[in-house]
Each structure stands twice: as structure tokens, then as C-alpha cells.
Amino acid sequence: MPFQHPEEIGHGHVIERYVTRKDSGRPRYLDLKSRRVLLPGWPHAEGFIRHLVDDAATISDAELEALLGYEWRSRLTAGWLIGVDRRASFRERLGDLLLASEFCYSGGAYCFALARFGTPADAEILTAYLDHYLPRTDLRYDQPAALGALLRLDARLGTHHADRFTQPGGLWDEWVDALPHLRGDPAYTPAEVHRRTDLACDAAHSWSHT
């Protein structure tokens, strides 16, 4: 997909305003990437969350498109803002970006947003991604985030899309076991990737109601 600097489309302010602003002394995108805000006792949580929720509610669709049209830092930030505010109008756009997997790091934010939208359409996007990328055992992209999001949706929708991926000896096990040092790693169990998605989505739900 083509990408361009927001300045080229009249939105040069969005990087400083939303991506590199420092509510914790560090650029926002770094705190989102590390998920520090989800850690108990993080000293900057209150201010960071307040500004993130405010920005998610007030950023325009055009500004979000400017962020999604640029590089991984801006796309990661946009994914979180879209997810926090549940801007479901971006579903198809995020699905296209997720499947394209042009940049590192940003795909996890798209999965977070799709999990937040919470509909069968989002489950279809995540299923298509896993169908495409789990067989590629040589690629370490956003498979854990996608599976975690799909498991969350299954739990809430009463569906079973993830079952065929997570069955013993299935595509998920094959993808994990392709790297010997990951075999038996509890961080890569379906239960753990599901837990991490729940943690982010439940936190975002609580932020939007404070």
C-alpha cells in the first residue's frame, strides 16, 4: 500500500499531536508499544490514560487516515486510538493493513481494535489473517495478537473460529514449534495470548467509563 508523510496531505501536525507527545516523559508510541499503561503501579498511568481517551474521542477521521497512511509509529498509535474509541468505520481499513503486514509492531494495535469492535465481521478478518500467516512458520508477525483477539471474540460471540487453529498439533502448535526455543514457552499458549488481549480490551473498557 502506498504511504506518505501527513505533511503531504495537510496534516503535518498529527505526528507531534498524537504520536510523539510525551505524557510520561517518553513518546506516546513507545508506551503503547511496550504496553506500560497496562502494568500495575505505572506512575504515569492516570495522565497518560486521560489524554489517550480524550484524543481517541476527538481525533478526526481524516487525521486518523493521515496516521494510517504513514509509518509504523503513526499506524500503531492510530490503531490504539481507533480501538479505544471503537471507530468501527475503520474495520475494513485495519483489516487491509493487517493482512498486508507492511510494517512491524503496528499489527498488534489493529488486532486490539478489531477485538474492541467485537463483531462477527472482525472475527472473519482475524480468521483470514491466521489462515494466511500461520502456515508461514518462517514469519513472526502478529500471529499471537491475532489469535488472542480471535479467542476473545469467540468467547464473547459464542463462536468457535479459533478451534481449528488451536487444536493439538494444529496450525498454532506448528507455528510455535517451528522455533525450538519457543516450544513449551507459556507466553505462546492460546490461554496466555487470550489473557493479554483481554487485559488490553478490559482496560480500554474501564478507561472509557471513567
C-alpha positions as CSV (number, residue, x, y, z in Angstrom):
1,M,0.0,0.0,0.0
2,P,1.3,3.5,-0.8
3,F,2.3,5.6,2.2
4,Q,3.1,9.3,2.6
5,H,4.0,11.8,5.3
6,P,1.0,13.5,6.8
7,E,2.5,16.9,5.8
8,E,1.9,16.0,2.2
9,I,-1.9,15.9,2.7
10,G,-2.2,18.9,5.1
11,H,-2.0,17.1,8.4
12,G,1.6,17.7,9.4
13,H,0.5,18.3,13.0
14,V,-0.7,14.8,13.7
15,I,2.7,13.2,14.5
16,E,3.6,15.7,17.2
17,R,0.0,15.9,18.4
18,Y,-0.8,12.2,18.7
19,V,2.3,10.0,18.2
20,T,5.3,11.7,19.8
21,R,3.5,13.7,22.6
22,K,5.1,12.9,25.9
23,D,2.7,12.3,28.8
24,S,5.2,10.1,30.6
25,G,8.5,11.7,29.5
26,R,8.6,9.3,26.6
27,P,6.9,9.4,23.2
28,R,3.4,8.0,23.3
29,Y,4.0,5.4,20.7
30,L,6.8,3.8,22.8
31,D,4.5,3.5,25.8
32,L,1.8,2.0,23.6
33,K,4.3,-0.4,22.0
34,S,5.5,-1.6,25.4
35,R,2.0,-1.6,27.0
36,R,3.4,0.1,30.1
37,V,0.0,1.6,30.7
38,L,-1.3,-1.9,31.5
39,L,1.3,-2.5,34.2
40,P,0.0,-2.2,37.8
41,G,1.5,0.8,39.5
42,W,2.9,2.6,36.4
43,P,3.3,6.1,37.8
44,H,2.2,7.9,34.6
45,A,-0.9,5.9,34.1
46,E,-3.5,8.5,35.1
47,G,-2.4,11.3,32.9
48,F,-1.5,9.0,30.0
49,I,-4.9,7.4,30.0
50,R,-6.8,10.7,30.4
51,H,-5.0,12.2,27.3
52,L,-5.3,9.0,25.3
53,V,-9.0,8.7,25.9
54,D,-9.5,12.4,25.1
55,D,-7.6,12.1,21.9
56,A,-9.4,9.0,20.9
57,A,-12.7,10.8,21.2
58,T,-11.7,14.0,19.5
59,I,-9.3,13.0,16.7
60,S,-11.0,13.3,13.3
61,D,-11.3,10.5,10.8
62,A,-9.1,12.5,8.4
63,E,-6.4,12.7,11.0
64,L,-6.6,9.0,11.6
65,E,-6.3,8.3,7.9
66,A,-3.2,10.5,7.8
67,L,-1.7,8.4,10.6
68,L,-2.7,5.1,8.9
69,G,-1.1,6.3,5.7
70,Y,2.4,6.7,7.2
71,E,4.9,4.5,9.0
72,W,4.7,2.0,11.9
73,R,4.7,4.5,14.8
74,S,1.8,6.5,13.5
75,R,-0.1,3.4,12.5
76,L,0.4,1.8,15.9
77,T,-0.9,4.9,17.6
78,A,-3.8,5.2,15.2
79,G,-4.8,1.6,15.9
80,W,-4.9,2.2,19.6
81,L,-6.9,5.4,19.2
82,I,-9.4,3.7,16.9
83,G,-9.7,0.8,19.3
84,V,-10.2,2.9,22.4
85,D,-13.0,4.9,20.7
86,R,-14.3,1.9,18.9
87,R,-14.3,3.6,15.5
88,A,-15.8,0.6,13.7
89,S,-15.9,2.6,10.4
90,F,-12.2,1.8,10.1
91,R,-12.7,-2.0,10.2
92,E,-12.0,-2.7,6.6
93,R,-9.1,-0.3,6.5
94,L,-7.5,-2.0,9.5
95,G,-8.2,-5.4,8.0
96,D,-6.4,-4.5,4.8
97,L,-3.4,-3.1,6.7
98,L,-3.3,-6.2,9.0
99,L,-3.2,-8.6,6.0
100,A,-0.7,-6.5,4.1
101,S,1.7,-6.5,7.2
102,E,3.9,-3.8,5.7
103,F,5.5,-2.7,9.0
104,C,6.5,-4.2,12.3
105,Y,4.7,-3.5,15.6
106,S,1.6,-1.8,14.2
107,G,-0.4,-5.0,13.6
108,G,-0.9,-5.7,17.3
109,A,-2.8,-2.4,17.5
110,Y,-5.1,-3.4,14.6
111,C,-5.9,-6.7,16.4
112,F,-6.7,-4.8,19.6
113,A,-9.1,-2.5,17.7
114,L,-10.8,-5.5,16.0
115,A,-11.2,-7.2,19.3
116,R,-12.7,-4.0,20.7
117,F,-15.3,-3.8,17.8
118,G,-16.4,-7.2,18.9
119,T,-18.5,-8.4,15.9
120,P,-18.5,-11.4,13.6
121,A,-17.1,-9.3,10.8
122,D,-14.0,-8.7,13.0
123,A,-13.7,-12.4,13.6
124,E,-13.7,-13.0,9.9
125,I,-10.8,-10.6,9.4
126,L,-8.7,-12.2,12.1
127,T,-9.5,-15.7,10.8
128,A,-8.4,-14.7,7.3
129,Y,-5.2,-13.3,8.7
130,L,-4.4,-16.5,10.6
131,D,-5.3,-18.7,7.6
132,H,-2.8,-16.7,5.6
133,Y,0.1,-16.3,8.1
134,L,0.0,-19.3,10.5
135,P,1.2,-21.7,7.7
136,R,4.2,-19.3,7.2
137,T,6.2,-20.7,10.0
138,D,9.2,-18.6,8.8
139,L,7.3,-15.3,9.5
140,R,7.0,-13.9,13.0
141,Y,4.4,-11.2,12.5
142,D,1.3,-10.6,14.5
143,Q,0.0,-14.1,14.8
144,P,-0.2,-14.1,18.7
145,A,-2.1,-10.8,18.7
146,A,-4.5,-12.1,16.1
147,L,-5.1,-15.4,17.8
148,G,-5.7,-13.6,21.2
149,A,-8.2,-11.2,19.6
150,L,-10.0,-14.1,17.9
151,L,-10.2,-16.1,21.1
152,R,-11.7,-13.1,22.8
153,L,-14.3,-12.7,20.1
154,D,-15.1,-16.4,20.2
155,A,-15.7,-16.2,24.0
156,R,-18.0,-13.2,23.6
157,L,-19.8,-14.2,20.5
158,G,-20.3,-17.9,21.4
159,T,-18.4,-18.9,18.2
160,H,-15.5,-21.3,17.6
161,H,-13.4,-19.8,14.8
162,A,-10.2,-20.4,16.7
163,D,-10.7,-24.1,17.4
164,R,-9.2,-25.4,14.2
165,F,-6.1,-23.3,14.8
166,T,-5.6,-24.3,18.5
167,Q,-6.4,-28.0,18.3
168,P,-3.4,-30.1,19.5
169,G,-0.9,-30.4,16.6
170,G,-2.7,-27.8,14.6
171,L,-1.5,-24.7,12.9
172,W,-0.8,-22.8,16.1
173,D,1.3,-25.5,17.5
174,E,3.2,-25.9,14.2
175,W,3.8,-22.2,14.1
176,V,5.1,-22.0,17.7
177,D,7.2,-25.2,17.4
178,A,8.9,-24.1,14.3
179,L,11.3,-22.2,16.6
180,P,12.8,-24.7,19.0
181,H,13.3,-22.1,21.8
182,L,9.5,-21.3,21.8
183,R,8.4,-24.9,22.4
184,G,6.7,-25.1,25.7
185,D,7.0,-21.4,26.3
186,P,4.0,-20.4,28.4
187,A,3.9,-17.0,26.8
188,Y,2.8,-18.6,23.5
189,T,0.0,-20.8,24.8
190,P,-3.5,-19.9,23.5
191,A,-4.6,-19.1,27.0
192,E,-1.8,-16.6,27.5
193,V,-2.3,-14.7,24.2
194,H,-6.0,-14.6,25.0
195,R,-5.3,-13.2,28.5
196,R,-3.1,-10.5,27.1
197,T,-5.8,-9.4,24.7
198,D,-8.4,-9.4,27.5
199,L,-6.1,-7.3,29.6
200,A,-5.8,-4.6,27.0
201,C,-9.5,-4.6,26.0
202,D,-10.8,-4.7,29.5
203,A,-8.5,-1.8,30.4
204,A,-9.8,0.2,27.5
205,H,-13.4,-0.5,28.5
206,S,-12.7,0.8,32.0
207,W,-10.9,3.9,30.7
208,S,-13.9,4.8,28.5
209,H,-16.2,4.7,31.6
210,T,-14.0,6.8,33.9
